[in-house]
Amino acid sequence: METFATLHKVKDRKERKKIRAALLKYDHLDTLALMQLYKFLREIAGS
């Protein structure tokens, strides 16, 4: 969270773009993991 909050302070445009891409990849994987967990919990709950 801190990285996103301070992203605007990064002067180098290439570096900012690289950080942004890494954050988007992380967010994608985090969302995917949460969906897998959600599906698993629904299965064991019998829903």
N, C-alpha and C positions, 0 to 999 in steps of 0.2 A: 504494500500500500504506500509505503514511503517513497518508493521509486517513482510511482505514478505521480504522486503529489509534488515531487521535485523535478519532474521531467522538463518542465518549462525553463528550468535554470541551466540545462545543458546547452551550451553555445554551439557546439559542432552539430550541424544538421545531419550528417551521416550517422553520428553516434546516437543522436536522438531517434532517428529512424530505426536503427538497430535495436535500441532499447524498447521502442514501441512494438516492434515485431515480436520480440521475445515475450513481452507482456501479453500480447494477443495470443501467442502460442500457449503460454501458461494458462491463461483464462480458458482457452478451448479445452485443454487437458483437465483442468479443474472441474469444469462443467460436465465433461464426459464422465469423470470419476463420480461426481455427485449423482448423475443419472444412473450409473451402474449400482451405486449404493441404494438409491431409491427403489430400483427394480428388485434388487435382492431383498430389501426389507418388506416390500409388498408380497413377494413370494413366500417368505417365511411367516408373514402375518395371515396368509391365506386369502388375500383380497384378489 
